[in-house]
Amino acid sequence: MRREEEYCVLAIVNARILTVSDGVIESGAVLVDDAGKIAAVGERLDVPEGAEVIDAGGRTLTPGLVDAFSQLALLNEGLGWAGQDADEATDPNTAHVRALDGIYPFDRAIAEARTGGVTTVHVVPGCSNVLAGVALAIKLRRAVVADDLVLRHPTGVAAALGERPKAAYGGEKRMPATRMGIAAILREALVKAQEYKPEKGRDLRSEALLPVLRGELPLLVQAHRADDIVTALRIGQEFGIRIVLLGATEAHLVADLIAAAGVAVAAGPSLASRGRQETRDVGFHLPVALHRHGVPTAIVTGHPQLDQPYLNIAAALAVREGLTPEEALRAVTLTPAEILGVADRVGSIAVGKDADLVLWDGDPLELTTRVAWTMVEGRTVYVDHRDDGGSELPGRDGNRSGVPEAGPRRGEVEC
């Protein structure tokens, strides 16, 4: 349902470009074609006649940030129970539930994420159910329908181990009340999907798991305790399926096993509350330890546990714990894009990729640095015009607010 639109050719010049995939260009330019793709990147580029030119003024240009674990637009800010569409806590197996069907394009948090340079978000349902539903990756374009945000759907099937499913169902004297019960439900669902024969009648739960069993999609397992992480690895090995770990607070304790299994981790949020037993040891030692073991690791917000405008700050705190700045920036750009299977589109500044770009007024990993503007596919979706006086910054769409041009905003929804 994505509606194609015409774009002007654009040249961003005089920028310090952190490409992520190919080093740093101290003073360079990026050309964007009429399809919103990066046409050229380099130090000395000829600007096409008639192209709109944006002078970056020597500031730093990066790819749009990618958040690999979030419930953005499923848990809608300020709407209370009416905006809670993230967790279908009515049955331990809701593998057939689709995050796409709960996305609210006018969630205020979408506009706020753009202010922090976030342009791609992995939206994951759950986490009360053992099998929570089908996840997707979205672009933070301006849109009035959820389909126009989709980058990749589906990206995997979400599952949860540990205290959340136990708390949701054990108190009702329903299975699962133990970790044994959680694992049994997950294994039973996978066996049922293996034996599924659609000619005997459709089963949407089993259908959702078929791409996982075929190796086309990962099982996205939210697990925090080390024993739950090992259970996920064990089940992955039993069924020959690909696992991606979400959260993974104690993953550093079993990092060697995770590395040996070839499993990627969306780690965190490390800048979050320690109010739960499972996350009492949360910290930025986690992505550092995983990286040192060679585990592909993304730094995440787990929104709304951490608001998305602070994704770059989470990466900065990982630098304080031992990552290099290059490693930390990669952990919020190219590595999560690779984990989500969208690195051909986003995650670095390279020819042929989407022109999802962020201009920063300083080092992106410094606390005081602000985003000057954010682009998605060559279109401006956010501009910080507190200091710019309305000049030298892109306003190609006639809307500098960063929020959708049409439709309700928070507090304006009526039945």
N, C-alpha and C positions, 0 to 999 in steps of 0.2 A: 504493500500500500504506500510505499515511499513515493512521494510526488517529486519528480525531477524539476529542478529550477535552473535557470541560467545564471552564471556567475561572470563577473568582470575579471579579467586577468589582473593579477595582483603581484606586486614586488615589495618585499620587506627587505630593506637595505640597512647597512650600517649596524648590524646586530652581532653580538657575541653569541655564537650558536653552539649549544650543547646538543650534539646530534644523538647522543647515547650509543648509537651503533657504530659510529665512525669518528669518534674523537671530538675535539673542540675546534671550531673555526673562530679565531679571535675577532676578525672583522669580515663579515660575509653577508650573503643575501640568500633569500629563499624566493623562488618564483612559484606562484600558484596558478594552475590552469583553469579553464572555464568549467571544469567538472569538479572543482574543489580538491584536486590532487596536487601534490608537490611535483612540479615540473623540473626544477633544478635547485641545487644547493651548492654553494661554493664561495670562494673569495672574490672572484672577479666575474660577474655575470652581466651580460648585456640585457638591459631592461627593455622589453618590447615597447614599441611606440603605442601610446594610448593606454598603457597599463597604469593602474592606480599605484602610486608609490607611497609606502609608509616608511618614514625614517625612524628607525628604532633608537636612534640617539646613543648608540654604543651599549645599550642595555642588553640583558641576557634573554635569549630565546630558547625555549625548550619544547619538546613534545608535550601535548596535553597529558595530564596525569591519569593513571588508570588505577582504579580501586577494585581489587579482586574479590572483595567480600563486603556486602552491604545489603540493607533492606530499604534503600532509597526508594521513594514513591510507593512503597507498600505500607510503611508506617508513616502516616502523613502528619506533619507537624501541626499542632493546634486543633486537631479535629477529634481528639478523644477516641472513644470506642468506635465512632463512625469511620475514623481513618485508620483503624487497625485491620489491615488486610494482609498481614505478613505470616500469620501463624494459624493454620486451620486445625486447631487443637481439638478435634472431634473424633479422631480415629488414629491409631498408631501407624497405619499405612495409608497415606494420601499421596502416593507416588504420582498419581494422575493429575494432581492440582498444578496449574501453571501460573508462575509468577506474572506472566504477560497479562493474564486476565485480571490481575489486581493492581496493575500500574496506574497511578494517578498523575497525569502529565503536569498538573498544576501544583503539585507538592512544592511548597516554598523552598524546601531543602534542595531542589534541583537548581534553582537560581543561586542559592548560597554556595553550592558546590562549585559552580562556575567561577565564583569570586576567588576561590582557592586554586584555580587552574585545573580542576578536575573535568575531564571531557568524556571519559568512558567509565562505566560503572557496571559491576557484576551484581545483579539483583538475585538474592537467594532466599527462597521461602523457608520457613521453619522457626524454631527448632524444638518444638514440643513433641513432634512425631518422629518415630524411628525413620520413616520415609516421608519427607516433607513436601516433595513436589519438584517441578521442573524449573530450573533456573535459566536466566538469559543475561546477555550483555547488551547494554543500551548506550547510545550516544546522547549527550546532553544538548541535543538540538532544541530549538524552539518548536513545539509541536502541540497540537490539540487532541491527538489520539495516540494511544500507546504504540501502535504499530509503526508510527513514524519515528519512534525513538530506537527501534531495534537495530542492533549491530549484528548480533548472532543469537539465534533461538532455534533449538535449545543449546545450552552449554554443558548441561549435565543434570543429574538427578540428585537432589539434596537429601542427606541422611543425617541423623544425630545419634550420638552415643552418650552415655553418662547420665548426669543428674537431671537434665531437663525432661527427657521422656519418663524417667522414674517419677519425678514430681508430678507430671501431668496425669499419669494414669495409676500409679501405685496407690495413691491416696483414695482412689475410687474402687480399690480392690479389683482392678483390672490389670491384665497383662499389657505392658511390662511393669513389674514392680521391682525387678532386679536387673543387673547388667546381663545376667544369663538370659533373661527374658527378652531384652533388647536385641541381643545377638541372634536369638532364635527367630524372632520376628523377621529380622533382616534376611537371614539365611532362607527362611521359609518362602519369603516373597521372591527371592532370586530363583529358588528351585521351581516355584510355580511359574515364573516367567520362562524358564528353560523349557518347561513342558507345555507351554501355551500353544493351543491350536485354535486360531480364530474361527475356523469353520464350525466349531462347537459353541460359538457365541463370543462376542467381544468382551474383553476384560481390559478396561483402560489402565488399571494399575500395572498389569503385566506388560501391556503395550509400551508403557512409559519406560520400562526397564530393559526392553529388547535392545535399544542402541547401546546401553551399558554392557550387556552381555556380548554384543557383537564387537565391542572395542571401539565403537564410534564416539562414545561419550564417556566421561569419567563419572564415578560415584563421588559426589562432593560430601565428604564426611566431616561434620562438625564434632570434634572430640578434643578434650582438654587434658584429661589425666593420661599419664603415660600408658597405663594398662588399657584404656579405651583406644588409644592410638594403635597399640599393638593388636588389639582386636580387629581394628579396621584393616591393618596390614594382613592379618591372618585370613580374613574373609576375602580380601582382594586376591590373595594367593589361591585360596580354595576354588574360587569361581573364575580365575583368570581374567579379572577385570582391573581397569585402571582406577586408582584412588587419587583424589586430591584432598588434602587435609585442610580444614578451615579452623581457625582459632589456634588450636594445638599448643596450649600454654606450656605443657611439660614436654614438648617435642625435643628439647635439648637433651633430655635424659635418655632418649632412644634415637638420637640423631643418626647413629651408625646404622641402625635397622632401617630407618626411613631412606637413607641414602642407598643402601643395598637394594631396597625394593624399587628404586627409581621413582619415588613419589615426590610430588611438588607440594609446597605448603603456602597457603595464604595465612600468614602469621599475625596474630593479634586480635583485636587492637591492644597494643602494649601500653598505650596511654589511655587507660580506662580504669573503672572501679575494680577494687579487689573484694567486692561484697559477697561473692560466691566462693564456696569452698574450692571449687575446681580451678578458679582463676586467681587464687590468693598469691600465687608466685608469678603473676604477670610482670613482664619487664622487657626492656630492649636488649637484654642478653639473648633473647630467643632468636631474632633474625640473625644476629651475629654468629651464634653457635651453629645454626643451620647452614649459613653461608660457608663457614669454615669446614663443614663436612661435605660441601659440594651439593647441597640440597637446593634446587631451584626455589627461591623464597621471595614472596611478595609481601610488602608491608601494607597493611590494610587499616581501614577505620572501623569496620563492623557497624557502620552507621545504623542506628543512632547512638551506639555506645560512644563513638567519637564523631563529632561533626566533620563532614568531608572537607571543609575549607582548611582543616588542620592536617591533611595528609602529608604535606611537605614538612610540617613540623615534626610529625612522627618519624619521617625519614631522617630529619636532622638529629633527633635524639638517638637514633641508631648509630649515627656517626660518632656521637659522644661516647658510645659504648664500644666502638671498635671498627665499624664499617668505614671504608673510604667514602668520600663524597660521591665518587663515580658509582660505587656499588650501591649506595643508598638511593641515588637518583634512578638507577636501573631498577631497583626494587619497587618503585612506584610508577614505572613506565613500561619498559620493554619486557621485563620478566613477567609481570602480571598479564601482559598482552599474550605472551607465549603460553602461559598456563591456560588462558581462556581460548586459545586457538584463533586469535585475531591479530597476530603479529604481522600479518601481511597487510593490514590496514592501519594499525596504530602502534604507538610505543616508541617510535624513534622518528627523527627527521631524515627522511630518505626519499629519493625519487620514486614516484609511483604510489607512495602512501598518502592517506588522507591528510589534508592540511589542518590537522588539529594542533594548534600552536598556542603557546603562552609566552607573553612578554613580561618579564619581571624587572622591577626597578633596582634590583640588587641580586645577591646570591640567593637562589631559590631555597637554600637550606639554612638561611639566616632568619631568626625570629622577626626582625624588623622589616624584612622585605615584603613588598606588596605586589600583587598582580596588577600590571598596567592594563592588559586586556587579554581576553581569551577568545580563540577562534575554534569553531568546529567546521571542518570541511570548507575552509576559506571564508566562512561567514562569522561575523562578530556576534558573540552571544553575551559578552560582558565587557564593559569598559569602566575603569576606575577614573572618573573625571573629577575627583576632588581637587586635583592640582593642575590638570592639563589645560583648563580654560577653553576646552572644546577644540583644540588644534592638535595636529600631528598624530592623532590617534584615530583608528578606523571607526567610521560610523556608517558602514556601507548599507545597513539595513534600516536606517532611520529610527532605530530603537536602541538607546544606550543603557537601558535599565537592567538587561540580563534576564528579564522575565518574559513569558509568552506575551505576544501582542493581543491575543484574543482569549476569551474564556475566563472563568472565575479565578480569583486568587483566594488565598487562605482567608477564612472568615466571611467569604461571600457566597459560600455554597448553601443553596436552599433546596428543600425537598419539594 
